[in-house]
Amino acid sequence: MAIFNIDKVNNKYSSFYQEGLAQRHIKHDQIRPLIDALAKDERFLVRMVGNSVQGREVLMVSVGQGDTTVLAWTQMHGNESTATRAAFDFINLISSEEWKAESQDLLSKITFHVILMLNPDGAEIYQRENVWGLDLNRDAAAQAAPESRILVTVFREVKPQYCLNLHDQVANWGVGETKRPASLSFLAPPGEATSGWPKNRESAAKIIVDINNMIQNYMPGHVARYPDDYEPRAFGEFCQSQGAATILFEAGGYNKDWEREDVRKYYLLSMVQALDSIASRAYATNDIKAYESIPLNNKRIYNLIIRDVSYQGTTLSIGIVWEETTDHLDRGVYFTGRIDAIGDLSVFDAYEEIDGNGLVLSAGRIYPQELTDSSLELIRGQLQQGCIYFRYKDDSSENPVGVPIALGVPGKEWQLSLDAQPNFLLLKDDTVKYAIVNGAVAYPQSTDHHTINGIRVK
């Protein structure tokens, strides 16, 4: 029997949502006060389990008295913060007086350990790898990095029966052939190259079935499964090989939720469902075939598709992706647009589409004067006239962040090509219908946060 009413958890989410962590880029010093506060709560045990390469303390929070041990870790990759934010939501949930009965029931059955931000150096600079540039999730065998050794040491100390390996994935993953974003993806990784079904891996897959069944009530059609290719250097495979039922969680894109605040809630619901299923053993009767029927992850989603536009006498479609950049971390996470595909894109979908029928793709124009007034009103007026390239009188690297322009003058006339910066116009009868800057619609004005993110011209 379920311990938590997931509908109620969903409806009451705002009551235990952890404030102050609404952006993707969060740092160690942002979560440290939250962890220090937990250290003063007798229900929690906070331990420093090691230090990162740069000396930051890696901290683990433990709660519960149950015989079943669950180990989770967040931000093994420094730029994957959704799980860290959801983990604090979970801690608030089980700390709340409103959820006291359910929490006591859960924590009488399990002991939950979570390493919050395994890779704090990577988190500081919003980088997947640690500060050396080493991917911790390819270091389970070699254990060259101190952060990897911390996780192995903790694993051997607490001897978990279950592990939650908590990650994010890029927003361009889709669900099978459906053309829908894979907002959450899961995997019961194989513990050996033969990819068989020992008891612990079977348990992990059956727990994922419970998660998927629950999430379909809130995000129907947005759950995918990773293929079970064996990666001997990965920690999921390591933990599975050691007998712990291990589940990979991946947060993806959903409805232009670039900061993943919506996905954060569903990630939290998935964590609650997983721990509930573990504590109650509700998963035991699930069929492994239900796990195998979850569609596989497939890269089929673009950030922007322009369909059937005319270019140099032919008709084609253009697929654009946005790649995260760390150029302006003091002001948040921004994107660099890139043309990823040209041609027939009928089997792909996008977060935003433009019907290019009747439109002509054309190079943008250069604003003839040095720009001193960077107001959005002036910029959009010039974009409407087809000017997308600007020069500032007082040049500053911060300028591209604040306004939707291409800063600088291209050395040669823009041509459509793979990997090109997507800065161009879409014309109808020689009139500007759309101005595309850095892969986003800069004109007409959009409410999308990304459209204020300009770019320097290569």
C-alpha distance (Angstrom), angle and dihedral (degrees) to the residues before:
residue distance angle dihedral
M1 . . .
A2 3.81 . .
I3 3.79 117.6 .
F4 3.81 99.4 -157.8
N5 3.79 126.3 47.1
I6 3.81 98.3 -131.9
D7 3.81 93.3 -162.1
K8 3.78 89.0 57.2
V9 3.80 91.8 46.7
N10 3.79 89.1 52.0
N11 3.81 93.9 47.7
K12 3.81 93.7 46.2
Y13 3.80 95.7 43.4
S14 3.80 95.0 116.8
S15 3.80 90.4 59.5
F16 3.81 93.4 65.6
Y17 3.81 100.3 25.1
Q18 3.80 109.3 130.5
E19 3.79 109.5 -122.4
G20 3.78 122.1 -144.8
L21 3.80 97.4 42.9
A22 3.80 101.3 81.5
Q23 3.80 97.3 123.1
R24 3.77 129.2 74.6
H25 3.79 93.2 -125.5
I26 3.79 107.4 71.3
K27 3.77 125.0 159.4
H28 3.77 136.8 -149.4
D29 3.80 92.9 -105.6
Q30 3.82 89.8 57.1
I31 3.79 94.5 57.5
R32 3.80 97.7 35.8
P33 3.85 94.9 80.8
L34 3.81 89.5 50.0
I35 3.78 90.9 52.5
D36 3.81 92.2 44.7
A37 3.81 88.3 55.0
L38 3.80 89.9 53.4
A39 3.81 89.5 52.8
K40 3.82 87.6 64.8
D41 3.81 91.9 53.9
E42 3.79 111.0 88.4
R43 3.80 90.9 -147.2
F44 3.80 90.9 67.9
L45 3.77 134.0 59.7
V46 3.80 115.1 -152.3
R47 3.78 118.9 -166.8
M48 3.76 135.0 177.1
V49 3.80 102.3 -130.6
G50 3.79 98.4 -178.7
N51 3.77 147.4 -44.7
S52 3.77 132.0 -89.1
V53 3.79 123.5 -124.9
Q54 3.82 89.8 -88.2
G55 3.78 92.8 45.3
R56 3.81 101.3 -101.5
E57 3.77 113.5 149.7
V58 3.78 116.2 -109.7
L59 3.80 107.4 -146.7
M60 3.78 132.5 -160.1
V61 3.80 125.4 -160.7
S62 3.81 118.4 -155.1
V63 3.79 128.6 -169.5
G64 3.80 136.3 167.0
Q65 3.78 139.6 47.4
G66 3.79 101.3 -128.8
D67 3.78 126.9 129.4
T68 3.82 92.4 -124.0
T69 3.80 112.5 81.4
V70 3.80 122.1 -151.7
L71 3.80 122.5 -172.9
A72 3.80 121.7 -165.0
W73 3.77 132.4 174.5
T74 3.80 132.1 -167.7
Q75 3.79 133.9 -158.2
M76 3.76 98.3 17.3
H77 3.80 76.9 152.5
G78 3.78 108.5 51.1
N79 3.80 96.3 -140.7
E80 3.82 94.4 52.1
S81 3.78 104.9 85.9
T82 3.82 105.7 149.9
A83 3.79 92.7 95.7
T84 3.81 93.3 49.9
R85 3.79 90.5 53.7
A86 3.81 92.3 45.1
A87 3.81 90.7 47.8
F88 3.81 90.8 58.6
D89 3.80 88.8 48.7
F90 3.79 87.9 53.5
I91 3.79 92.4 49.0
N92 3.80 89.2 51.8
L93 3.79 90.0 48.9
I94 3.78 95.0 54.6
S95 3.82 90.6 42.2
S96 3.79 93.6 55.0
E97 3.78 121.2 105.8
E98 3.80 88.9 -139.9
W99 3.81 90.2 62.6
K100 3.80 97.2 38.2
A101 3.81 97.4 116.9
E102 3.81 94.4 47.9
S103 3.78 92.6 43.8
Q104 3.79 93.5 50.0
D105 3.79 89.7 49.8
L106 3.81 92.5 49.3
L107 3.79 94.7 44.7
S108 3.79 93.2 47.6
K109 3.79 86.8 63.1
I110 3.81 103.1 38.1
T111 3.78 139.0 34.6
F112 3.78 108.9 -145.8
H113 3.80 123.6 -156.7
V114 3.81 120.6 -177.0
I115 3.79 126.9 -178.4
L116 3.79 103.6 -149.6
M117 3.81 109.8 -148.1
L118 3.80 106.1 -7.0
N119 3.81 90.6 -172.6
P120 3.83 105.7 44.9
D121 3.82 93.9 159.1
G122 3.80 90.8 56.5
A123 3.80 89.6 45.6
E124 3.81 90.4 53.8
I125 3.82 91.9 60.6
Y126 3.81 95.7 28.4
Q127 3.78 93.0 -115.1
R128 3.80 129.1 147.4
E129 3.80 93.8 -138.8
N130 3.78 128.7 54.8
V131 3.80 119.1 -93.7
W132 3.82 90.4 -81.5
G133 3.80 90.5 57.3
L134 3.82 91.2 -109.1
D135 3.81 118.0 143.0
L136 3.80 104.6 -131.7
N137 3.79 90.9 -156.7
R138 3.79 89.0 64.0
D139 3.80 93.1 48.4
A140 3.80 103.9 71.0
A141 3.79 92.9 106.8
A142 3.82 101.4 37.4
Q143 3.82 96.2 34.6
A144 3.79 90.4 -161.9
A145 3.81 94.8 151.8
P146 3.82 123.1 70.6
E147 3.83 89.7 -131.8
S148 3.81 90.2 57.9
R149 3.80 91.3 49.2
I150 3.81 89.5 51.1
L151 3.80 91.2 57.3
V152 3.80 93.6 46.7
T153 3.81 91.4 47.8
V154 3.81 92.3 50.1
F155 3.80 91.4 46.0
R156 3.81 91.8 53.8
E157 3.79 92.0 44.3
V158 3.81 100.1 50.0
K159 3.83 95.1 33.3
P160 3.81 95.9 -149.9
Q161 3.78 122.6 -154.1
Y162 3.83 88.6 -158.0
C163 3.81 133.6 32.3
L164 3.80 131.2 -165.0
N165 3.82 111.5 -157.7
L166 3.81 102.5 -164.2
H167 3.81 121.9 -157.6
D168 3.83 148.4 144.1
Q169 3.79 128.4 -125.9
V170 3.81 131.4 -158.3
A171 3.79 117.1 -83.8
N172 3.81 93.4 -116.6
W173 3.81 96.0 76.7
G174 3.79 113.6 107.4
V175 3.80 136.6 -165.0
G176 3.80 109.9 -97.3
E177 3.80 111.9 -73.8
T178 3.81 94.2 -27.3
K179 3.83 100.2 98.4
R180 3.82 89.4 -131.2
P181 3.82 122.7 126.0
A182 3.79 116.4 -102.3
S183 3.78 95.5 -123.8
L184 3.79 91.6 173.6
S185 3.79 126.4 19.1
F186 3.78 129.5 -176.8
L187 3.78 140.3 -171.1
A188 3.77 138.0 -172.5
P189 3.82 93.3 -152.4
P190 3.79 120.0 -144.9
G191 3.77 116.4 -108.2
E192 3.78 93.0 -149.6
A193 3.77 139.8 24.6
T194 3.81 93.3 -101.3
S195 3.83 89.4 67.1
G196 3.80 94.3 -142.7
W197 3.80 128.7 159.0
P198 3.80 111.0 -105.1
K199 3.79 114.9 174.6
N200 3.80 96.5 -95.5
R201 3.81 94.6 50.3
E202 3.78 90.3 45.9
S203 3.81 89.1 53.3
A204 3.82 90.7 51.5
A205 3.80 91.2 51.5
K206 3.80 92.3 48.6
I207 3.82 91.1 51.1
I208 3.81 88.2 52.9
V209 3.81 87.8 54.5
D210 3.82 88.6 58.0
I211 3.81 91.1 47.9
N212 3.79 92.5 48.6
N213 3.80 93.4 47.7
M214 3.79 89.8 52.5
I215 3.81 97.6 44.1
Q216 3.80 92.5 50.8
N217 3.82 86.6 70.8
Y218 3.81 90.4 62.4
M219 3.82 106.9 24.3
P220 3.81 104.9 23.4
G221 3.78 112.6 -163.2
H222 3.79 96.1 6.8
V223 3.83 100.9 102.9
A224 3.80 122.7 95.6
R225 3.77 138.0 175.2
Y226 3.77 128.4 -131.7
P227 3.82 117.0 -125.9
D228 3.79 111.8 -103.3
D229 3.80 97.1 -118.4
Y230 3.77 109.0 156.8
E231 3.82 115.0 -115.7
P232 3.83 108.0 -177.9
R233 3.82 92.9 -166.9
A234 3.82 95.1 56.4
F235 3.80 124.5 99.2
G236 3.80 94.2 -133.6
E237 3.79 89.8 60.8
F238 3.81 91.0 43.1
C239 3.80 93.8 53.8
Q240 3.79 92.5 43.4
S241 3.81 90.3 50.7
Q242 3.80 89.1 53.8
G243 3.80 91.9 57.4
A244 3.82 101.3 -99.3
A245 3.79 115.6 130.6
T246 3.80 98.1 -120.1
I247 3.80 128.6 -164.5
L248 3.79 126.0 -168.8
F249 3.83 114.4 -147.4
E250 3.83 120.3 -164.4
A251 3.82 125.2 -175.1
G252 3.80 115.0 -152.0
G253 3.78 141.5 169.7
Y254 3.79 126.8 -49.1
N255 3.82 131.3 174.9
K256 3.84 97.4 -32.0
D257 3.80 89.6 -51.5
W258 3.80 91.5 152.7
E259 3.81 95.2 166.7
R260 3.84 88.8 45.5
E261 3.77 94.0 -128.8
D262 3.82 92.6 140.2
V263 3.79 91.7 44.9
R264 3.82 88.6 48.0
K265 3.80 89.4 65.0
Y266 3.80 93.4 49.9
Y267 3.80 89.5 45.6
L268 3.80 87.8 55.5
L269 3.82 90.7 49.3
S270 3.81 88.8 50.9
M271 3.80 91.6 51.6
V272 3.81 91.3 49.2
Q273 3.80 90.8 48.1
A274 3.80 92.3 49.0
L275 3.80 93.8 49.9
D276 3.81 91.4 43.2
S277 3.81 90.8 51.8
I278 3.79 91.1 47.6
A279 3.80 93.6 48.8
S280 3.80 95.0 45.6
R281 3.83 96.1 34.1
A282 3.81 85.6 -133.3
Y283 3.79 89.9 147.0
A284 3.80 94.3 64.9
T285 3.80 96.0 92.1
N286 3.81 95.5 47.6
D287 3.80 119.7 116.3
I288 3.80 118.1 -117.8
K289 3.81 87.6 -140.5
A290 3.81 89.1 67.8
Y291 3.80 88.1 60.6
E292 3.79 92.3 48.5
S293 3.81 90.4 50.3
I294 3.83 92.7 62.5
P295 3.84 105.6 107.2
L296 3.78 117.2 -106.1
N297 3.79 123.9 -111.2
N298 3.78 111.6 -95.9
K299 3.81 129.5 178.6
R300 3.80 99.2 -123.4
I301 3.80 104.4 124.8
Y302 3.80 125.9 93.8
N303 3.77 127.0 -170.9
L304 3.80 90.3 -130.8
I305 3.80 132.3 9.4
I306 3.78 122.6 -172.0
R307 3.78 105.8 -161.5
D308 3.80 127.8 -152.5
V309 3.78 99.3 -11.3
S310 3.79 122.2 164.8
Y311 3.81 117.1 -114.0
Q312 3.80 126.7 168.4
G313 3.79 93.4 -22.0
T314 3.80 98.6 -45.5
T315 3.81 137.1 86.7
L316 3.78 120.9 -123.0
S317 3.79 144.4 146.6
I318 3.80 128.4 -118.0
G319 3.82 126.6 -148.7
I320 3.80 117.7 -157.5
V321 3.79 128.0 -168.7
W322 3.79 128.4 -165.5
E323 3.78 116.3 -138.6
E324 3.78 120.8 -161.9
T325 3.77 116.9 -111.9
T326 3.79 130.8 -161.3
D327 3.80 94.8 -155.6
H328 3.81 94.3 110.9
L329 3.79 105.9 25.7
D330 3.79 92.7 150.7
R331 3.81 87.2 67.4
G332 3.80 100.3 39.4
V333 3.78 137.9 -91.2
Y334 3.79 115.5 -38.7
F335 3.77 135.7 -178.4
T336 3.78 140.6 -124.1
G337 3.79 114.5 -150.3
R338 3.80 121.4 -137.9
I339 3.80 133.8 -179.4
D340 3.78 103.1 -119.1
A341 3.81 103.5 171.0
I342 3.81 139.8 17.3
G343 3.79 126.6 -170.1
D344 3.79 133.5 30.1
L345 3.81 106.6 10.5
S346 3.79 97.6 164.1
V347 3.80 92.3 125.5
F348 3.81 92.9 54.4
D349 3.79 132.6 78.4
A350 3.80 133.3 -159.7
Y351 3.78 142.2 -157.8
E352 3.79 86.8 -117.6
E353 3.81 130.4 19.5
I354 3.79 134.7 -168.7
D355 3.78 120.4 -158.0
G356 3.78 101.9 -134.3
N357 3.79 95.3 -172.2
G358 3.80 106.6 132.6
L359 3.82 92.6 9.8
V360 3.80 128.0 112.9
L361 3.80 122.9 -146.6
S362 3.80 112.0 -131.4
A363 3.78 137.7 171.0
G364 3.80 116.0 -98.6
R365 3.76 124.7 -109.7
I366 3.79 130.6 -115.8
Y367 3.82 119.1 -116.9
P368 3.81 101.9 -124.2
Q369 3.80 98.8 -142.1
E370 3.77 133.8 60.1
L371 3.77 107.9 -99.4
T372 3.79 118.2 -119.5
D373 3.80 99.7 156.2
S374 3.81 109.1 61.9
S375 3.80 97.2 178.1
L376 3.77 115.0 141.8
E377 3.80 89.4 -125.8
L378 3.81 92.5 60.9
I379 3.80 93.0 40.5
R380 3.79 94.0 51.6
G381 3.77 91.0 46.7
Q382 3.79 89.4 56.5
L383 3.80 92.6 43.4
Q384 3.79 87.7 56.4
Q385 3.80 87.1 56.6
G386 3.82 90.3 51.7
C387 3.81 99.5 -102.0
I388 3.81 110.0 137.2
Y389 3.84 100.4 150.2
F390 3.80 116.6 77.2
R391 3.78 138.7 173.6
Y392 3.79 123.4 -152.0
K393 3.75 122.4 -139.8
D394 3.78 88.6 -142.8
D395 3.79 100.8 35.7
S396 3.79 115.6 -149.4
S397 3.79 132.4 174.0
E398 3.80 88.7 -133.9
N399 3.80 94.5 61.5
P400 3.82 96.8 84.3
V401 3.78 90.3 56.4
G402 3.77 96.6 58.6
V403 3.80 103.4 44.2
P404 3.84 134.9 37.4
I405 3.80 99.1 -113.4
A406 3.78 140.7 114.4
L407 3.78 103.4 -117.4
G408 3.77 113.7 -144.4
V409 3.78 136.9 19.5
P410 3.81 121.0 -76.7
G411 3.78 114.5 -118.2
K412 3.79 91.7 -135.5
E413 3.76 137.9 14.7
W414 3.80 112.3 -70.6
Q415 3.81 114.9 -104.7
L416 3.78 128.6 -173.9
S417 3.81 109.8 -106.0
L418 3.78 141.2 139.7
D419 3.82 114.3 -79.8
A420 3.82 91.4 13.8
Q421 3.78 119.9 140.7
P422 3.81 104.4 -97.4
N423 3.81 99.3 -125.5
F424 3.81 111.1 138.1
L425 3.80 147.6 109.8
L426 3.78 132.8 -105.7
L427 3.80 109.3 -148.3
K428 3.77 133.5 -165.4
D429 3.80 113.7 -165.6
D430 3.84 88.6 -17.4
T431 3.80 91.2 -56.1
V432 3.80 120.3 118.9
K433 3.79 108.9 -108.0
Y434 3.81 95.9 166.5
A435 3.80 135.7 7.4
I436 3.80 112.2 -155.1
V437 3.79 114.6 -159.2
N438 3.80 122.5 177.5
G439 3.79 89.7 -11.8
A440 3.80 96.6 -56.1
V441 3.80 135.2 97.1
A442 3.81 104.8 -96.1
Y443 3.81 93.4 167.9
P444 2.98 130.8 66.3
Q445 3.79 91.2 39.7
S446 3.78 113.5 -96.0
T447 3.78 129.1 -160.2
D448 3.81 89.5 -140.7
H449 3.81 112.9 118.6
H450 3.78 91.1 -136.8
T451 3.80 94.9 65.3
I452 3.81 91.9 76.8
N453 3.81 89.5 61.0
G454 3.79 108.0 98.7
I455 3.79 127.2 -177.9
R456 3.78 141.1 -137.8
V457 3.79 113.7 -114.4
K458 3.77 114.8 -112.2
